[in-house]
Amino acid sequence: MKKEYLLKHKNNDVLEFEMDDEKYILLGISNIINRDRLPFNLVYKDNLAHCIIQLDVWIKSRGLAESRNDLNDIKKMFNANEKKELIVKSYGLNLTDHFWISKRNSNIKWEDVNYFDNIFDEIKIEDNADFSIDKNVKTPSPNFCVDGSIVKRWIINEKGERVLLKGSRYGIMQEPFNELIASKIMEEFKINHVTYNLKRTKDNIPYSECITMSDKNHEYINAAWVLGLEDYGMKDIYKQYIDICSRNEIKDVKKRIDEMIAIDFIIGNDDRHKGNFGIIRNPDNLKWEQIASIFDNGNSLFYDKSEYDIDSFGIDSLGKSFGSSNRLMLDIIDFPEWYNKLSGSKITDIISNCLNNNERISSKRKNKIIEIIKQRINIFEKIFGIK
């Protein structure tokens, strides 16, 4: 059955569209009400047919990733044939931004349903929580509108904070430890970041936790949206990104981006795609406020490589932010004022101490990782003339 919906940004109507309420297929867009508040950049500004494709991609990307190994179990658990059904029943709300979906004639307001103010699921104790989705999750919930391949869930802790719990995809379960490592490194050097802690379930399975960086007065907007504001074509997207953010009155843009690039090289983060960095914006007046704190560092330190494959991958790692090589991106950043000759040993100590707590990692694997980190640090120091 065809139903009319509104894409909304807080209480602002953004776009009118139609959807099949049984198969959750988008049927068309009837009106773009507020272009300034669209969650995606219109490629063809007056082409509604192309806009419906963009809206469909945006809705799908808002939900659980197809690569999640528990997706089919979740759909079965909640009697959903299509993940879009779970998204729509949860209003498309998440704990990252302030966009949502409402039926055309509904009287529901953002204040009634947003997860920053309203309780969802069940309040969990701080320790020994479960990072997988189970029957304690209720509709609506932000746990149907969280992206990424790794098993994760949002909870409300005893302090009322919205906390993201993330597990691992591999037997060595290294990702939660990597989040802790990156967090400790950036804390040591006073680099703005989202703080991650390491926890364990009752079955001693490790997971990471972090408090949301958004709230009812601030939202996260990713770098893909920022870069999509202008046709950068053959331009240098690193300079373009810095220029766009600076023109929107964000301070210390290059410094903050350079810190991210440096850390990604040292730990070998191969997942810094343009959804994993961005800006913080005021959702009421749309003012850009700051570069978002560095987050999501689990896909690093050879997290998905076997002990025997580590040597063959070596110094460099896959870059995704402004180039395909984390090593080569060092050539575009300024001298890291936060780094000195003693910094290298502090970094290796943090990595070694944290990996020692992962009983699934052999000493041989840990030593290989540390050796490559030392080689990266030597390269880093040579590039910037640190003696």
C-alpha positions as CSV (number, residue, x, y, z in Angstrom):
1,M,0.0,0.0,0.0
2,K,1.3,3.4,-1.0
3,K,2.0,5.8,1.9
4,E,3.2,9.4,2.0
5,Y,6.2,10.2,4.2
6,L,8.3,13.2,5.2
7,L,12.1,13.3,5.6
8,K,12.6,15.6,8.5
9,H,15.5,17.3,10.2
10,K,14.5,17.9,13.8
11,N,11.0,19.5,13.3
12,N,11.8,20.9,9.8
13,D,10.2,19.3,6.8
14,V,12.8,18.5,4.2
15,L,11.4,16.3,1.5
16,E,8.1,14.5,0.7
17,F,8.2,11.0,-0.7
18,E,6.1,8.0,-1.3
19,M,6.8,4.4,-0.2
20,D,5.2,1.0,-0.5
21,D,4.3,0.2,3.1
22,E,4.5,-3.5,2.6
23,K,7.7,-4.0,0.6
24,Y,9.3,-0.7,1.7
25,I,10.1,0.3,-1.9
26,L,10.5,4.0,-2.6
27,L,8.0,5.0,-5.3
28,G,8.8,8.7,-5.8
29,I,9.6,12.1,-4.5
30,S,6.7,14.7,-4.7
31,N,8.5,17.7,-3.3
32,I,11.9,18.9,-2.1
33,I,10.9,21.4,0.6
34,N,14.2,22.5,2.1
35,R,17.4,21.9,0.1
36,D,19.6,23.3,2.7
37,R,18.7,20.6,5.1
38,L,19.0,17.6,2.8
39,P,21.2,14.8,4.3
40,F,22.8,14.2,0.9
41,N,24.0,16.5,-1.9
42,L,21.8,16.6,-5.0
43,V,23.8,15.6,-8.0
44,Y,21.2,16.9,-10.5
45,K,19.4,19.7,-8.7
46,D,16.1,19.5,-10.5
47,N,16.0,15.8,-11.3
48,L,13.6,14.2,-8.8
49,A,14.1,10.8,-10.5
50,H,17.8,10.9,-9.6
51,C,17.0,12.3,-6.2
52,I,14.9,9.2,-5.3
53,I,18.0,7.1,-6.1
54,Q,20.0,9.2,-3.7
55,L,17.3,9.0,-1.0
56,D,17.1,5.2,-1.4
57,V,20.8,4.9,-1.0
58,W,20.8,7.2,2.0
59,I,18.0,5.2,3.8
60,K,19.7,1.8,3.1
61,S,23.1,3.1,4.3
62,R,21.3,4.3,7.5
63,G,20.4,0.8,8.5
64,L,22.3,-2.3,9.5
65,A,25.1,-3.2,7.1
66,E,24.6,-6.1,4.7
67,S,28.0,-7.3,5.8
68,R,27.0,-7.7,9.5
69,N,27.1,-11.4,10.3
70,D,24.0,-11.2,12.5
71,L,21.8,-9.3,10.1
72,N,19.7,-12.3,9.1
73,D,19.3,-13.3,12.7
74,I,18.1,-9.8,13.6
75,K,15.5,-9.7,10.8
76,K,14.2,-13.1,11.9
77,M,14.1,-12.0,15.5
78,F,12.0,-9.0,14.7
79,N,9.9,-10.6,11.9
80,A,11.3,-8.3,9.2
81,N,11.7,-9.3,5.6
82,E,13.6,-6.2,4.7
83,K,16.0,-4.1,6.8
84,K,14.3,-1.0,5.6
85,E,11.2,-2.2,7.6
86,L,13.3,-1.9,10.8
87,I,14.6,1.5,9.8
88,V,11.1,2.9,9.0
89,K,9.6,1.5,12.2
90,S,12.4,3.3,14.1
91,Y,11.7,6.5,12.3
92,G,15.1,6.3,10.7
93,L,16.5,8.0,13.8
94,N,20.0,7.4,15.1
95,L,22.4,8.9,17.7
96,T,24.7,10.6,15.1
97,D,22.5,13.2,13.4
98,H,19.0,14.7,13.6
99,F,17.4,13.3,10.5
100,W,14.3,11.1,10.7
101,I,11.3,9.8,8.8
102,S,7.6,10.5,9.6
103,K,4.3,9.7,8.0
104,R,2.9,12.7,6.1
105,N,0.0,13.5,8.4
106,S,1.6,12.5,11.7
107,N,1.6,14.8,14.6
108,I,4.8,13.3,16.1
109,K,7.5,15.8,16.9
110,W,11.3,15.2,17.1
111,E,11.1,15.9,20.8
112,D,8.8,12.9,21.2
113,V,11.0,10.3,19.6
114,N,14.6,11.3,19.4
115,Y,17.0,9.0,21.3
116,F,19.0,11.8,22.9
117,D,16.0,12.7,25.2
118,N,13.9,9.5,25.1
119,I,14.5,6.1,26.6
120,F,15.1,3.2,24.2
121,D,15.4,-0.5,24.8
122,E,16.4,-1.3,28.4
123,I,18.9,0.5,30.7
124,K,22.0,-1.7,31.0
125,I,24.5,-2.0,33.8
126,E,27.8,-0.4,33.1
127,D,29.9,-3.6,33.2
128,N,29.4,-6.9,31.5
129,A,26.9,-5.6,29.0
130,D,26.2,-7.5,25.8
131,F,27.2,-5.8,22.5
132,S,24.9,-8.0,20.4
133,I,21.3,-7.2,19.5
134,D,18.8,-9.4,21.4
135,K,15.2,-9.4,22.6
136,N,15.9,-6.5,25.0
137,V,16.0,-4.3,21.9
138,K,12.6,-2.8,21.3
139,T,11.1,-0.9,18.3
140,P,11.8,1.9,17.9
141,S,15.5,1.7,18.6
142,P,18.8,3.3,17.3
143,N,20.1,-0.2,17.0
144,F,18.3,-0.6,13.7
145,C,19.9,2.5,12.4
146,V,23.6,2.0,13.1
147,D,26.0,1.3,10.2
148,G,29.2,-0.7,10.0
149,S,30.1,-4.4,9.5
150,I,31.0,-5.1,13.1
151,V,28.4,-6.3,15.7
152,K,27.5,-3.4,17.9
153,R,24.6,-1.8,19.8
154,W,23.7,1.3,21.7
155,I,22.7,1.2,25.3
156,I,21.9,3.8,28.0
157,N,24.2,3.4,31.0
158,E,23.3,4.1,34.6
159,K,24.4,7.8,34.2
160,G,21.9,8.2,31.4
161,E,24.7,8.4,28.8
162,R,24.2,6.9,25.3
163,V,27.0,4.4,24.9
164,L,28.1,2.4,21.8
165,L,29.3,-1.1,22.4
166,K,31.4,-2.7,19.6
167,G,32.6,-6.3,19.3
168,S,34.9,-7.9,16.8
169,R,34.7,-9.9,13.5
170,Y,37.8,-12.1,14.0
171,G,39.0,-14.9,16.3
172,I,41.8,-12.8,17.8
173,M,39.3,-10.1,18.7
174,Q,41.8,-7.4,18.3
175,E,39.5,-4.5,17.3
176,P,38.4,-3.5,20.8
177,F,42.0,-3.4,22.0
178,N,42.9,-1.3,19.0
179,E,40.2,1.2,19.9
180,L,41.7,1.4,23.4
181,I,45.3,1.8,22.0
182,A,44.4,4.6,19.6
183,S,42.4,6.4,22.4
184,K,45.4,6.1,24.8
185,I,47.9,7.4,22.2
186,M,45.8,10.4,21.4
187,E,45.1,11.1,25.1
188,E,48.9,11.1,25.7
189,F,49.4,13.7,23.0
190,K,46.3,15.7,23.7
191,I,44.8,15.1,20.3
192,N,41.0,15.5,20.1
193,H,39.4,12.1,20.0
194,V,36.4,10.0,21.1
195,T,37.5,8.1,24.3
196,Y,37.2,4.3,24.0
197,N,37.3,1.9,27.0
198,L,37.8,-1.8,27.0
199,K,35.1,-4.0,28.6
200,R,34.2,-7.7,28.7
201,T,31.0,-9.6,28.7
202,K,30.1,-12.1,31.4
203,D,31.6,-14.7,29.0
204,N,34.9,-12.7,29.0
205,I,34.5,-11.6,25.4
206,P,36.2,-8.2,24.9
207,Y,34.3,-5.2,23.4
208,S,34.9,-1.5,23.3
209,E,32.6,1.3,24.5
210,C,32.4,5.0,23.8
211,I,29.9,7.8,24.5
212,T,28.2,9.4,21.6
213,M,29.9,12.5,20.3
214,S,26.5,14.0,19.2
215,D,23.7,15.3,21.4
216,K,20.3,17.1,20.9
217,N,22.2,20.3,20.1
218,H,25.0,19.0,18.0
219,E,25.1,16.5,15.1
220,Y,27.9,14.7,13.1
221,I,28.1,15.3,9.4
222,N,30.5,13.2,7.5
223,A,33.3,14.2,5.1
224,A,31.5,12.7,2.1
225,W,28.7,15.3,2.5
226,V,31.2,18.1,3.0
227,L,33.1,17.3,-0.2
228,G,29.9,16.8,-2.1
229,L,29.0,20.4,-1.6
230,E,31.3,21.4,-4.5
231,D,32.5,19.7,-7.6
232,Y,36.1,19.1,-6.8
233,G,36.8,17.2,-10.1
234,M,40.6,17.1,-10.5
235,K,41.3,19.3,-7.5
236,D,43.3,18.2,-4.5
237,I,40.6,16.9,-2.2
238,Y,42.7,17.4,0.9
239,K,43.1,21.1,0.1
240,Q,39.5,21.3,-1.0
241,Y,38.2,19.8,2.2
242,I,40.3,22.1,4.3
243,D,39.2,25.1,2.2
244,I,35.5,24.2,2.5
245,C,35.7,23.7,6.3
246,S,37.7,26.9,6.7
247,R,35.2,29.0,4.7
248,N,32.5,27.7,7.0
249,E,34.5,29.2,9.9
250,I,35.8,26.0,11.5
251,K,39.1,26.7,13.3
252,D,42.3,24.7,13.1
253,V,41.1,22.5,10.2
254,K,44.5,21.6,8.8
255,K,46.0,20.9,12.2
256,R,43.1,18.5,13.2
257,I,43.2,16.7,9.8
258,D,47.0,16.4,9.9
259,E,46.7,14.8,13.4
260,M,44.3,12.2,12.0
261,I,46.5,11.4,9.0
262,A,49.6,11.0,11.3
263,I,47.8,8.7,13.7
264,D,46.4,6.6,10.9
265,F,49.8,6.0,9.5
266,I,51.4,5.0,12.8
267,I,48.7,2.5,13.7
268,G,47.9,1.5,10.1
269,N,44.3,2.4,10.1
270,D,42.9,1.1,6.8
271,D,39.3,2.2,7.3
272,R,39.4,6.0,7.4
273,H,36.8,6.3,4.6
274,K,34.9,9.6,4.2
275,G,32.1,8.4,6.5
276,N,34.7,8.0,9.4
277,F,35.6,11.7,9.7
278,G,33.7,14.9,9.4
279,I,32.4,17.9,11.2
280,I,30.1,18.8,14.1
281,R,27.2,21.1,13.2
282,N,24.5,23.0,15.1
283,P,21.2,21.4,13.7
284,D,19.1,24.5,14.5
285,N,21.1,27.2,12.6
286,L,23.2,24.8,10.5
287,K,26.4,26.5,11.8
288,W,29.5,24.4,11.4
289,E,31.2,24.3,14.8
290,Q,34.3,22.1,14.7
291,I,36.1,19.2,13.2
292,A,34.7,16.0,14.7
293,S,36.9,14.2,17.2
294,I,38.8,11.3,15.8
295,F,36.8,8.1,16.2
296,D,36.6,4.5,14.8
297,N,40.2,3.2,14.9
298,G,39.6,-0.5,15.4
299,N,40.6,-1.5,11.9
300,S,44.3,-1.1,12.5
301,L,47.4,-2.9,13.7
302,F,46.8,-5.8,11.3
303,Y,43.5,-6.6,13.0
304,D,42.4,-8.9,10.1
305,K,45.8,-10.4,9.2
306,S,47.1,-13.7,10.3
307,E,50.4,-13.8,12.2
308,Y,52.1,-15.2,9.2
309,D,50.9,-12.5,6.8
310,I,51.9,-9.5,8.9
311,D,55.4,-9.3,7.5
312,S,54.2,-9.3,3.9
313,F,52.0,-6.2,4.4
314,G,54.8,-4.2,6.1
315,I,55.1,-0.5,6.7
316,D,52.4,1.0,4.6
317,S,48.6,0.5,4.9
318,L,45.6,1.3,2.9
319,G,44.5,5.0,3.0
320,K,41.0,6.1,2.3
321,S,40.7,9.7,3.5
322,F,42.8,11.7,0.9
323,G,44.8,9.1,-0.8
324,S,45.3,5.3,-1.1
325,S,48.5,5.2,0.9
326,N,48.7,6.2,4.6
327,R,52.5,6.5,4.1
328,L,52.3,8.9,1.1
329,M,49.7,11.1,2.9
330,L,52.4,12.1,5.3
331,D,53.9,14.1,2.5
332,I,51.0,16.6,2.6
333,I,50.8,17.3,6.3
334,D,52.7,19.9,8.4
335,F,55.2,19.2,11.1
336,P,53.5,17.5,14.0
337,E,54.1,19.9,16.9
338,W,52.7,17.3,19.4
339,Y,55.5,14.8,18.6
340,N,59.1,14.7,19.9
341,K,61.9,12.1,20.1
342,L,60.4,10.5,23.3
343,S,57.0,10.1,21.6
344,G,57.9,6.9,19.7
345,S,58.8,4.9,22.8
346,K,55.5,6.1,24.5
347,I,53.5,4.8,21.5
348,T,55.2,1.4,21.5
349,D,54.7,1.0,25.2
350,I,51.0,1.8,24.9
351,I,50.6,-0.7,22.1
352,S,52.6,-3.4,23.9
353,N,50.8,-3.0,27.2
354,C,47.3,-3.1,25.7
355,L,48.0,-6.1,23.5
356,N,49.5,-7.9,26.5
357,N,45.9,-8.0,27.9
358,N,44.6,-9.8,24.8
359,E,45.0,-13.5,25.7
360,R,44.1,-14.5,22.1
361,I,47.3,-12.9,20.7
362,S,50.5,-14.8,20.8
363,S,53.8,-13.1,21.9
364,K,55.1,-13.7,18.4
365,R,52.2,-11.8,16.8
366,K,52.6,-8.9,19.3
367,N,56.3,-8.7,18.7
368,K,55.8,-8.5,14.9
369,I,53.3,-5.7,15.3
370,I,55.6,-3.8,17.6
371,E,58.6,-4.2,15.2
372,I,56.6,-2.7,12.3
373,I,55.3,0.1,14.5
374,K,59.0,0.9,15.3
375,Q,59.8,1.0,11.6
376,R,56.8,3.3,11.0
377,I,58.0,5.6,13.8
378,N,61.5,5.7,12.3
379,I,60.1,6.7,8.9
380,F,57.8,9.3,10.6
381,E,60.7,10.8,12.4
382,K,63.0,10.9,9.3
383,I,60.3,12.6,7.2
384,F,59.9,15.4,9.8
385,G,63.5,15.6,10.8
386,I,62.9,14.6,14.5
387,K,66.1,13.8,16.2
